[in-house]
C-alpha cells in the first residue's frame, strides 16, 4: 500500500473513532485533511466521508 493510501486509511480510522466517541467537532476539523484526497478515495471511502458530513450537519447519533 502506498504511503498516501496508508495516510488516508489512518485518517479515516481516526474519523470513525471520533464519530463513535461523539466528538463531532474534532471529526469536522479532520474532514478537510481527507477530502483533499477525494479523487483517489474509493467509492466506499467517499460514501463514509459524505455520511459523516451529513451526520454532523444533522447532529445524528453515529452509534444508532
Beta strands, then each sheet from edge to edge (+ up, - down):
end
